[in-house]
Amino acid sequence: MQKLTLSVDAGVVARAKRYAESRGTSVSRIVETMLHMVSTKGSDGKPAPPVLTKLRGSLAKGSSADYRKYLAKKYK
């Protein structure tokens, strides 16, 4: 893992720490996730919108086979 130094307003840092703690994660993990989301490119070569990046692959992660069948039938 590589280190990165950022300059961020003290108030933002305090809020980010509270946010991370309330979600059981670290500020570093949140920043890494956000940087990954904005740096991931879509099929057109442009960065994918963060909401799509977050949702990408979500159906494959632990979803039930019944729900997959339902979606396949619905969007047939």
PDB file of N, CA, C and O in Angstrom:
ATOM      1  N   MET A   1       0.854  -1.171   0.000  1.00  0.00           N
ATOM      2  CA  MET A   1       0.000   0.000   0.000  1.00  0.00           C
ATOM      3  C   MET A   1       0.899   1.233   0.000  1.00  0.00           C
ATOM      4  O   MET A   1       1.879   1.295   0.743  1.00  0.00           O
ATOM      5  N   GLN A   2       0.568   2.187  -0.816  1.00  0.00           N
ATOM      6  CA  GLN A   2       1.338   3.418  -0.934  1.00  0.00           C
ATOM      7  C   GLN A   2       0.687   4.529  -0.121  1.00  0.00           C
ATOM      8  O   GLN A   2      -0.538   4.593  -0.017  1.00  0.00           O
ATOM      9  N   LYS A   3       1.501   5.396   0.451  1.00  0.00           N
ATOM     10  CA  LYS A   3       0.988   6.527   1.239  1.00  0.00           C
ATOM     11  C   LYS A   3       0.769   7.726   0.336  1.00  0.00           C
ATOM     12  O   LYS A   3       1.446   7.897  -0.679  1.00  0.00           O
ATOM     13  N   LEU A   4      -0.203   8.564   0.731  1.00  0.00           N
ATOM     14  CA  LEU A   4      -0.543   9.778  -0.005  1.00  0.00           C
ATOM     15  C   LEU A   4      -0.806  10.869   1.015  1.00  0.00           C
ATOM     16  O   LEU A   4      -1.563  10.662   1.963  1.00  0.00           O
ATOM     17  N   THR A   5      -0.193  12.023   0.833  1.00  0.00           N
ATOM     18  CA  THR A   5      -0.402  13.149   1.742  1.00  0.00           C
ATOM     19  C   THR A   5      -1.341  14.142   1.082  1.00  0.00           C
ATOM     20  O   THR A   5      -1.129  14.549  -0.060  1.00  0.00           O
ATOM     21  N   LEU A   6      -2.386  14.531   1.811  1.00  0.00           N
ATOM     22  CA  LEU A   6      -3.370  15.483   1.301  1.00  0.00           C
ATOM     23  C   LEU A   6      -3.478  16.657   2.257  1.00  0.00           C
ATOM     24  O   LEU A   6      -3.261  16.508   3.460  1.00  0.00           O
ATOM     25  N   SER A   7      -3.809  17.812   1.728  1.00  0.00           N
ATOM     26  CA  SER A   7      -4.105  18.982   2.553  1.00  0.00           C
ATOM     27  C   SER A   7      -5.609  19.192   2.518  1.00  0.00           C
ATOM     28  O   SER A   7      -6.193  19.448   1.465  1.00  0.00           O
ATOM     29  N   VAL A   8      -6.237  19.077   3.706  1.00  0.00           N
ATOM     30  CA  VAL A   8      -7.691  19.153   3.800  1.00  0.00           C
ATOM     31  C   VAL A   8      -8.053  20.034   4.989  1.00  0.00           C
ATOM     32  O   VAL A   8      -7.391  19.996   6.027  1.00  0.00           O
ATOM     33  N   ASP A   9      -9.104  20.821   4.830  1.00  0.00           N
ATOM     34  CA  ASP A   9      -9.588  21.678   5.896  1.00  0.00           C
ATOM     35  C   ASP A   9      -9.841  20.855   7.167  1.00  0.00           C
ATOM     36  O   ASP A   9     -10.361  19.742   7.093  1.00  0.00           O
ATOM     37  N   ALA A  10      -9.475  21.401   8.321  1.00  0.00           N
ATOM     38  CA  ALA A  10      -9.599  20.689   9.595  1.00  0.00           C
ATOM     39  C   ALA A  10     -11.040  20.277   9.889  1.00  0.00           C
ATOM     40  O   ALA A  10     -11.273  19.198  10.434  1.00  0.00           O
ATOM     41  N   GLY A  11     -12.000  21.115   9.539  1.00  0.00           N
ATOM     42  CA  GLY A  11     -13.407  20.777   9.756  1.00  0.00           C
ATOM     43  C   GLY A  11     -13.835  19.587   8.917  1.00  0.00           C
ATOM     44  O   GLY A  11     -14.594  18.732   9.375  1.00  0.00           O
ATOM     45  N   VAL A  12     -13.349  19.536   7.695  1.00  0.00           N
ATOM     46  CA  VAL A  12     -13.670  18.421   6.805  1.00  0.00           C
ATOM     47  C   VAL A  12     -13.068  17.134   7.362  1.00  0.00           C
ATOM     48  O   VAL A  12     -13.707  16.082   7.334  1.00  0.00           O
ATOM     49  N   VAL A  13     -11.854  17.218   7.861  1.00  0.00           N
ATOM     50  CA  VAL A  13     -11.191  16.042   8.438  1.00  0.00           C
ATOM     51  C   VAL A  13     -11.983  15.529   9.642  1.00  0.00           C
ATOM     52  O   VAL A  13     -12.195  14.324   9.777  1.00  0.00           O
ATOM     53  N   ALA A  14     -12.415  16.429  10.509  1.00  0.00           N
ATOM     54  CA  ALA A  14     -13.173  16.030  11.695  1.00  0.00           C
ATOM     55  C   ALA A  14     -14.480  15.342  11.300  1.00  0.00           C
ATOM     56  O   ALA A  14     -14.837  14.313  11.874  1.00  0.00           O
ATOM     57  N   ARG A  15     -15.194  15.906  10.321  1.00  0.00           N
ATOM     58  CA  ARG A  15     -16.448  15.298   9.874  1.00  0.00           C
ATOM     59  C   ARG A  15     -16.197  13.950   9.205  1.00  0.00           C
ATOM     60  O   ARG A  15     -16.964  13.005   9.390  1.00  0.00           O
ATOM     61  N   ALA A  16     -15.127  13.868   8.434  1.00  0.00           N
ATOM     62  CA  ALA A  16     -14.787  12.611   7.759  1.00  0.00           C
ATOM     63  C   ALA A  16     -14.462  11.522   8.777  1.00  0.00           C
ATOM     64  O   ALA A  16     -14.848  10.368   8.589  1.00  0.00           O
ATOM     65  N   LYS A  17     -13.768  11.869   9.837  1.00  0.00           N
ATOM     66  CA  LYS A  17     -13.441  10.887  10.878  1.00  0.00           C
ATOM     67  C   LYS A  17     -14.700  10.389  11.573  1.00  0.00           C
ATOM     68  O   LYS A  17     -14.840   9.193  11.828  1.00  0.00           O
ATOM     69  N   ARG A  18     -15.618  11.304  11.881  1.00  0.00           N
ATOM     70  CA  ARG A  18     -16.884  10.896  12.508  1.00  0.00           C
ATOM     71  C   ARG A  18     -17.684   9.998  11.563  1.00  0.00           C
ATOM     72  O   ARG A  18     -18.237   8.978  11.975  1.00  0.00           O
ATOM     73  N   TYR A  19     -17.736  10.393  10.299  1.00  0.00           N
ATOM     74  CA  TYR A  19     -18.453   9.611   9.293  1.00  0.00           C
ATOM     75  C   TYR A  19     -17.866   8.203   9.195  1.00  0.00           C
ATOM     76  O   TYR A  19     -18.602   7.217   9.223  1.00  0.00           O
ATOM     77  N   ALA A  20     -16.550   8.115   9.082  1.00  0.00           N
ATOM     78  CA  ALA A  20     -15.888   6.818   8.956  1.00  0.00           C
ATOM     79  C   ALA A  20     -16.133   5.961  10.193  1.00  0.00           C
ATOM     80  O   ALA A  20     -16.437   4.773  10.083  1.00  0.00           O
ATOM     81  N   GLU A  21     -16.002   6.562  11.356  1.00  0.00           N
ATOM     82  CA  GLU A  21     -16.200   5.811  12.601  1.00  0.00           C
ATOM     83  C   GLU A  21     -17.631   5.281  12.702  1.00  0.00           C
ATOM     84  O   GLU A  21     -17.851   4.154  13.144  1.00  0.00           O
ATOM     85  N   SER A  22     -18.590   6.090  12.295  1.00  0.00           N
ATOM     86  CA  SER A  22     -19.990   5.654  12.377  1.00  0.00           C
ATOM     87  C   SER A  22     -20.285   4.504  11.429  1.00  0.00           C
ATOM     88  O   SER A  22     -21.272   3.791  11.605  1.00  0.00           O
ATOM     89  N   ARG A  23     -19.442   4.320  10.430  1.00  0.00           N
ATOM     90  CA  ARG A  23     -19.638   3.242   9.464  1.00  0.00           C
ATOM     91  C   ARG A  23     -18.635   2.106   9.631  1.00  0.00           C
ATOM     92  O   ARG A  23     -18.596   1.178   8.823  1.00  0.00           O
ATOM     93  N   GLY A  24     -17.833   2.185  10.674  1.00  0.00           N
ATOM     94  CA  GLY A  24     -16.886   1.106  10.952  1.00  0.00           C
ATOM     95  C   GLY A  24     -15.791   0.963   9.926  1.00  0.00           C
ATOM     96  O   GLY A  24     -15.357  -0.148   9.622  1.00  0.00           O
ATOM     97  N   THR A  25     -15.340   2.084   9.387  1.00  0.00           N
ATOM     98  CA  THR A  25     -14.264   2.056   8.394  1.00  0.00           C
ATOM     99  C   THR A  25     -13.271   3.157   8.723  1.00  0.00           C
ATOM    100  O   THR A  25     -13.360   3.785   9.778  1.00  0.00           O
ATOM    101  N   SER A  26     -12.334   3.392   7.830  1.00  0.00           N
ATOM    102  CA  SER A  26     -11.337   4.438   8.041  1.00  0.00           C
ATOM    103  C   SER A  26     -11.472   5.520   6.978  1.00  0.00           C
ATOM    104  O   SER A  26     -12.029   5.290   5.905  1.00  0.00           O
ATOM    105  N   VAL A  27     -10.957   6.689   7.291  1.00  0.00           N
ATOM    106  CA  VAL A  27     -10.945   7.780   6.313  1.00  0.00           C
ATOM    107  C   VAL A  27     -10.112   7.351   5.104  1.00  0.00           C
ATOM    108  O   VAL A  27     -10.463   7.662   3.966  1.00  0.00           O
ATOM    109  N   SER A  28      -9.030   6.649   5.345  1.00  0.00           N
ATOM    110  CA  SER A  28      -8.193   6.175   4.232  1.00  0.00           C
ATOM    111  C   SER A  28      -8.979   5.288   3.284  1.00  0.00           C
ATOM    112  O   SER A  28      -8.856   5.417   2.066  1.00  0.00           O
ATOM    113  N   ARG A  29      -9.790   4.383   3.834  1.00  0.00           N
ATOM    114  CA  ARG A  29     -10.581   3.478   2.994  1.00  0.00           C
ATOM    115  C   ARG A  29     -11.617   4.270   2.188  1.00  0.00           C
ATOM    116  O   ARG A  29     -11.848   3.974   1.016  1.00  0.00           O
ATOM    117  N   ILE A  30     -12.236   5.270   2.809  1.00  0.00           N
ATOM    118  CA  ILE A  30     -13.223   6.096   2.109  1.00  0.00           C
ATOM    119  C   ILE A  30     -12.561   6.855   0.964  1.00  0.00           C
ATOM    120  O   ILE A  30     -13.088   6.889  -0.148  1.00  0.00           O
ATOM    121  N   VAL A  31     -11.416   7.461   1.232  1.00  0.00           N
ATOM    122  CA  VAL A  31     -10.700   8.204   0.194  1.00  0.00           C
ATOM    123  C   VAL A  31     -10.282   7.257  -0.924  1.00  0.00           C
ATOM    124  O   VAL A  31     -10.416   7.595  -2.100  1.00  0.00           O
ATOM    125  N   GLU A  32      -9.778   6.077  -0.575  1.00  0.00           N
ATOM    126  CA  GLU A  32      -9.376   5.106  -1.592  1.00  0.00           C
ATOM    127  C   GLU A  32     -10.566   4.715  -2.469  1.00  0.00           C
ATOM    128  O   GLU A  32     -10.437   4.637  -3.691  1.00  0.00           O
ATOM    129  N   THR A  33     -11.710   4.473  -1.856  1.00  0.00           N
ATOM    130  CA  THR A  33     -12.912   4.101  -2.604  1.00  0.00           C
ATOM    131  C   THR A  33     -13.339   5.221  -3.543  1.00  0.00           C
ATOM    132  O   THR A  33     -13.657   4.974  -4.706  1.00  0.00           O
ATOM    133  N   MET A  34     -13.346   6.443  -3.041  1.00  0.00           N
ATOM    134  CA  MET A  34     -13.743   7.581  -3.877  1.00  0.00           C
ATOM    135  C   MET A  34     -12.761   7.782  -5.036  1.00  0.00           C
ATOM    136  O   MET A  34     -13.181   8.033  -6.166  1.00  0.00           O
ATOM    137  N   LEU A  35     -11.479   7.674  -4.766  1.00  0.00           N
ATOM    138  CA  LEU A  35     -10.486   7.822  -5.836  1.00  0.00           C
ATOM    139  C   LEU A  35     -10.643   6.720  -6.878  1.00  0.00           C
ATOM    140  O   LEU A  35     -10.489   6.961  -8.075  1.00  0.00           O
ATOM    141  N   HIS A  36     -10.946   5.525  -6.421  1.00  0.00           N
ATOM    142  CA  HIS A  36     -11.174   4.419  -7.360  1.00  0.00           C
ATOM    143  C   HIS A  36     -12.396   4.716  -8.230  1.00  0.00           C
ATOM    144  O   HIS A  36     -12.372   4.505  -9.442  1.00  0.00           O
ATOM    145  N   MET A  37     -13.461   5.207  -7.597  1.00  0.00           N
ATOM    146  CA  MET A  37     -14.693   5.488  -8.337  1.00  0.00           C
ATOM    147  C   MET A  37     -14.477   6.565  -9.398  1.00  0.00           C
ATOM    148  O   MET A  37     -14.970   6.427 -10.518  1.00  0.00           O
ATOM    149  N   VAL A  38     -13.762   7.619  -9.075  1.00  0.00           N
ATOM    150  CA  VAL A  38     -13.596   8.699 -10.051  1.00  0.00           C
ATOM    151  C   VAL A  38     -12.541   8.371 -11.106  1.00  0.00           C
ATOM    152  O   VAL A  38     -12.488   9.019 -12.151  1.00  0.00           O
ATOM    153  N   SER A  39     -11.710   7.376 -10.840  1.00  0.00           N
ATOM    154  CA  SER A  39     -10.659   7.055 -11.808  1.00  0.00           C
ATOM    155  C   SER A  39     -11.005   5.856 -12.682  1.00  0.00           C
ATOM    156  O   SER A  39     -10.244   5.525 -13.591  1.00  0.00           O
ATOM    157  N   THR A  40     -12.131   5.199 -12.429  1.00  0.00           N
ATOM    158  CA  THR A  40     -12.561   4.063 -13.235  1.00  0.00           C
ATOM    159  C   THR A  40     -13.218   4.581 -14.502  1.00  0.00           C
ATOM    160  O   THR A  40     -14.102   5.436 -14.448  1.00  0.00           O
ATOM    161  N   LYS A  41     -12.790   4.065 -15.629  1.00  0.00           N
ATOM    162  CA  LYS A  41     -13.326   4.526 -16.900  1.00  0.00           C
ATOM    163  C   LYS A  41     -14.439   3.612 -17.390  1.00  0.00           C
ATOM    164  O   LYS A  41     -14.392   2.397 -17.197  1.00  0.00           O
ATOM    165  N   GLY A  42     -15.430   4.204 -18.017  1.00  0.00           N
ATOM    166  CA  GLY A  42     -16.532   3.458 -18.612  1.00  0.00           C
ATOM    167  C   GLY A  42     -16.132   2.942 -19.986  1.00  0.00           C
ATOM    168  O   GLY A  42     -14.981   3.086 -20.398  1.00  0.00           O
ATOM    169  N   SER A  43     -17.068   2.350 -20.684  1.00  0.00           N
ATOM    170  CA  SER A  43     -16.779   1.788 -22.002  1.00  0.00           C
ATOM    171  C   SER A  43     -16.449   2.864 -23.035  1.00  0.00           C
ATOM    172  O   SER A  43     -15.815   2.574 -24.049  1.00  0.00           O
ATOM    173  N   ASP A  44     -16.876   4.112 -22.783  1.00  0.00           N
ATOM    174  CA  ASP A  44     -16.600   5.197 -23.716  1.00  0.00           C
ATOM    175  C   ASP A  44     -15.271   5.897 -23.414  1.00  0.00           C
ATOM    176  O   ASP A  44     -14.929   6.882 -24.068  1.00  0.00           O
ATOM    177  N   GLY A  45     -14.520   5.390 -22.424  1.00  0.00           N
ATOM    178  CA  GLY A  45     -13.236   5.978 -22.077  1.00  0.00           C
ATOM    179  C   GLY A  45     -13.322   7.122 -21.087  1.00  0.00           C
ATOM    180  O   GLY A  45     -12.298   7.619 -20.617  1.00  0.00           O
ATOM    181  N   LYS A  46     -14.543   7.546 -20.765  1.00  0.00           N
ATOM    182  CA  LYS A  46     -14.738   8.620 -19.791  1.00  0.00           C
ATOM    183  C   LYS A  46     -14.947   7.995 -18.412  1.00  0.00           C
ATOM    184  O   LYS A  46     -15.370   6.843 -18.312  1.00  0.00           O
ATOM    185  N   PRO A  47     -14.654   8.744 -17.354  1.00  0.00           N
ATOM    186  CA  PRO A  47     -14.898   8.193 -16.017  1.00  0.00           C
ATOM    187  C   PRO A  47     -16.368   7.816 -15.846  1.00  0.00           C
ATOM    188  O   PRO A  47     -17.265   8.560 -16.242  1.00  0.00           O
ATOM    189  N   ALA A  48     -16.594   6.651 -15.253  1.00  0.00           N
ATOM    190  CA  ALA A  48     -17.958   6.197 -14.997  1.00  0.00           C
ATOM    191  C   ALA A  48     -18.569   7.043 -13.886  1.00  0.00           C
ATOM    192  O   ALA A  48     -17.872   7.418 -12.943  1.00  0.00           O
ATOM    193  N   PRO A  49     -19.858   7.347 -13.984  1.00  0.00           N
ATOM    194  CA  PRO A  49     -20.507   8.077 -12.889  1.00  0.00           C
ATOM    195  C   PRO A  49     -20.375   7.279 -11.594  1.00  0.00           C
ATOM    196  O   PRO A  49     -20.514   6.056 -11.619  1.00  0.00           O
ATOM    197  N   PRO A  50     -20.111   7.934 -10.471  1.00  0.00           N
ATOM    198  CA  PRO A  50     -19.902   7.205  -9.216  1.00  0.00           C
ATOM    199  C   PRO A  50     -21.026   6.245  -8.851  1.00  0.00           C
ATOM    200  O   PRO A  50     -20.763   5.172  -8.309  1.00  0.00           O
ATOM    201  N   VAL A  51     -22.256   6.605  -9.133  1.00  0.00           N
ATOM    202  CA  VAL A  51     -23.349   5.709  -8.771  1.00  0.00           C
ATOM    203  C   VAL A  51     -23.274   4.406  -9.568  1.00  0.00           C
ATOM    204  O   VAL A  51     -23.583   3.341  -9.033  1.00  0.00           O
ATOM    205  N   LEU A  52     -22.871   4.476 -10.825  1.00  0.00           N
ATOM    206  CA  LEU A  52     -22.740   3.257 -11.628  1.00  0.00           C
ATOM    207  C   LEU A  52     -21.567   2.421 -11.159  1.00  0.00           C
ATOM    208  O   LEU A  52     -21.648   1.193 -11.122  1.00  0.00           O
ATOM    209  N   THR A  53     -20.481   3.080 -10.804  1.00  0.00           N
ATOM    210  CA  THR A  53     -19.317   2.361 -10.309  1.00  0.00           C
ATOM    211  C   THR A  53     -19.665   1.626  -9.022  1.00  0.00           C
ATOM    212  O   THR A  53     -19.246   0.487  -8.815  1.00  0.00           O
ATOM    213  N   LYS A  54     -20.425   2.276  -8.167  1.00  0.00           N
ATOM    214  CA  LYS A  54     -20.808   1.664  -6.890  1.00  0.00           C
ATOM    215  C   LYS A  54     -21.714   0.460  -7.124  1.00  0.00           C
ATOM    216  O   LYS A  54     -21.600  -0.549  -6.428  1.00  0.00           O
ATOM    217  N   LEU A  55     -22.598   0.561  -8.084  1.00  0.00           N
ATOM    218  CA  LEU A  55     -23.552  -0.513  -8.341  1.00  0.00           C
ATOM    219  C   LEU A  55     -22.975  -1.638  -9.184  1.00  0.00           C
ATOM    220  O   LEU A  55     -23.490  -2.756  -9.154  1.00  0.00           O
ATOM    221  N   ARG A  56     -21.918  -1.366  -9.935  1.00  0.00           N
ATOM    222  CA  ARG A  56     -21.354  -2.357 -10.836  1.00  0.00           C
ATOM    223  C   ARG A  56     -21.002  -3.628 -10.068  1.00  0.00           C
ATOM    224  O   ARG A  56     -20.249  -3.590  -9.096  1.00  0.00           O
ATOM    225  N   GLY A  57     -21.545  -4.728 -10.508  1.00  0.00           N
ATOM    226  CA  GLY A  57     -21.249  -6.009  -9.891  1.00  0.00           C
ATOM    227  C   GLY A  57     -22.042  -6.294  -8.637  1.00  0.00           C
ATOM    228  O   GLY A  57     -21.862  -7.350  -8.032  1.00  0.00           O
ATOM    229  N   SER A  58     -22.915  -5.389  -8.223  1.00  0.00           N
ATOM    230  CA  SER A  58     -23.633  -5.594  -6.972  1.00  0.00           C
ATOM    231  C   SER A  58     -24.592  -6.781  -7.043  1.00  0.00           C
ATOM    232  O   SER A  58     -24.826  -7.439  -6.029  1.00  0.00           O
ATOM    233  N   LEU A  59     -25.145  -7.064  -8.208  1.00  0.00           N
ATOM    234  CA  LEU A  59     -26.049  -8.187  -8.335  1.00  0.00           C
ATOM    235  C   LEU A  59     -25.306  -9.506  -8.169  1.00  0.00           C
ATOM    236  O   LEU A  59     -25.857 -10.471  -7.640  1.00  0.00           O
ATOM    237  N   ALA A  60     -24.072  -9.549  -8.615  1.00  0.00           N
ATOM    238  CA  ALA A  60     -23.301 -10.781  -8.513  1.00  0.00           C
ATOM    239  C   ALA A  60     -22.842 -11.063  -7.082  1.00  0.00           C
ATOM    240  O   ALA A  60     -22.514 -12.204  -6.758  1.00  0.00           O
ATOM    241  N   LYS A  61     -22.816 -10.054  -6.232  1.00  0.00           N
ATOM    242  CA  LYS A  61     -22.301 -10.211  -4.876  1.00  0.00           C
ATOM    243  C   LYS A  61     -23.408 -10.654  -3.929  1.00  0.00           C
ATOM    244  O   LYS A  61     -24.055  -9.817  -3.300  1.00  0.00           O
ATOM    245  N   GLY A  62     -23.629 -11.946  -3.822  1.00  0.00           N
ATOM    246  CA  GLY A  62     -24.522 -12.464  -2.812  1.00  0.00           C
ATOM    247  C   GLY A  62     -26.008 -12.359  -3.094  1.00  0.00           C
ATOM    248  O   GLY A  62     -26.809 -12.586  -2.188  1.00  0.00           O
ATOM    249  N   SER A  63     -26.406 -12.030  -4.297  1.00  0.00           N
ATOM    250  CA  SER A  63     -27.836 -11.947  -4.563  1.00  0.00           C
ATOM    251  C   SER A  63     -28.383 -13.344  -4.815  1.00  0.00           C
ATOM    252  O   SER A  63     -27.650 -14.249  -5.214  1.00  0.00           O
ATOM    253  N   SER A  64     -29.649 -13.501  -4.583  1.00  0.00           N
ATOM    254  CA  SER A  64     -30.248 -14.825  -4.724  1.00  0.00           C
ATOM    255  C   SER A  64     -30.495 -15.156  -6.190  1.00  0.00           C
ATOM    256  O   SER A  64     -30.653 -14.273  -7.033  1.00  0.00           O
ATOM    257  N   ALA A  65     -30.521 -16.444  -6.463  1.00  0.00           N
ATOM    258  CA  ALA A  65     -30.792 -16.918  -7.820  1.00  0.00           C
ATOM    259  C   ALA A  65     -32.218 -16.565  -8.229  1.00  0.00           C
ATOM    260  O   ALA A  65     -32.481 -16.282  -9.398  1.00  0.00           O
ATOM    261  N   ASP A  66     -33.145 -16.584  -7.259  1.00  0.00           N
ATOM    262  CA  ASP A  66     -34.541 -16.242  -7.572  1.00  0.00           C
ATOM    263  C   ASP A  66     -34.664 -14.810  -8.069  1.00  0.00           C
ATOM    264  O   ASP A  66     -35.411 -14.538  -9.009  1.00  0.00           O
ATOM    265  N   TYR A  67     -33.939 -13.901  -7.446  1.00  0.00           N
ATOM    266  CA  TYR A  67     -34.004 -12.501  -7.863  1.00  0.00           C
ATOM    267  C   TYR A  67     -33.403 -12.338  -9.255  1.00  0.00           C
ATOM    268  O   TYR A  67     -33.901 -11.552 -10.061  1.00  0.00           O
ATOM    269  N   ARG A  68     -32.346 -13.069  -9.536  1.00  0.00           N
ATOM    270  CA  ARG A  68     -31.756 -13.034 -10.880  1.00  0.00           C
ATOM    271  C   ARG A  68     -32.771 -13.510 -11.918  1.00  0.00           C
ATOM    272  O   ARG A  68     -32.918 -12.900 -12.977  1.00  0.00           O
ATOM    273  N   LYS A  69     -33.463 -14.596 -11.610  1.00  0.00           N
ATOM    274  CA  LYS A  69     -34.478 -15.125 -12.534  1.00  0.00           C
ATOM    275  C   LYS A  69     -35.601 -14.111 -12.736  1.00  0.00           C
ATOM    276  O   LYS A  69     -36.074 -13.905 -13.854  1.00  0.00           O
ATOM    277  N   TYR A  70     -36.021 -13.482 -11.638  1.00  0.00           N
ATOM    278  CA  TYR A  70     -37.069 -12.461 -11.715  1.00  0.00           C
ATOM    279  C   TYR A  70     -36.647 -11.321 -12.650  1.00  0.00           C
ATOM    280  O   TYR A  70     -37.423 -10.891 -13.503  1.00  0.00           O
ATOM    281  N   LEU A  71     -35.411 -10.837 -12.481  1.00  0.00           N
ATOM    282  CA  LEU A  71     -34.936  -9.741 -13.330  1.00  0.00           C
ATOM    283  C   LEU A  71     -34.802 -10.174 -14.778  1.00  0.00           C
ATOM    284  O   LEU A  71     -35.130  -9.415 -15.690  1.00  0.00           O
ATOM    285  N   ALA A  72     -34.321 -11.392 -14.994  1.00  0.00           N
ATOM    286  CA  ALA A  72     -34.172 -11.882 -16.367  1.00  0.00           C
ATOM    287  C   ALA A  72     -35.535 -11.950 -17.055  1.00  0.00           C
ATOM    288  O   ALA A  72     -35.667 -11.586 -18.223  1.00  0.00           O
ATOM    289  N   LYS A  73     -36.547 -12.420 -16.321  1.00  0.00           N
ATOM    290  CA  LYS A  73     -37.896 -12.508 -16.896  1.00  0.00           C
ATOM    291  C   LYS A  73     -38.489 -11.121 -17.127  1.00  0.00           C
ATOM    292  O   LYS A  73     -39.097 -10.858 -18.165  1.00  0.00           O
ATOM    293  N   LYS A  74     -38.302 -10.242 -16.148  1.00  0.00           N
ATOM    294  CA  LYS A  74     -38.857  -8.896 -16.234  1.00  0.00           C
ATOM    295  C   LYS A  74     -38.297  -8.107 -17.414  1.00  0.00           C
ATOM    296  O   LYS A  74     -39.037  -7.388 -18.086  1.00  0.00           O
ATOM    297  N   TYR A  75     -37.005  -8.235 -17.667  1.00  0.00           N
ATOM    298  CA  TYR A  75     -36.360  -7.432 -18.704  1.00  0.00           C
ATOM    299  C   TYR A  75     -36.053  -8.243 -19.957  1.00  0.00           C
ATOM    300  O   TYR A  75     -35.146  -7.896 -20.713  1.00  0.00           O
ATOM    301  N   LYS A  76     -36.793  -9.307 -20.180  1.00  0.00           N
ATOM    302  CA  LYS A  76     -36.611 -10.175 -21.333  1.00  0.00           C
ATOM    303  C   LYS A  76     -37.000  -9.471 -22.614  1.00  0.00           C
ATOM    304  O   LYS A  76     -36.909 -10.057 -23.693  1.00  0.00           O
TER     305      LYS A  76
END
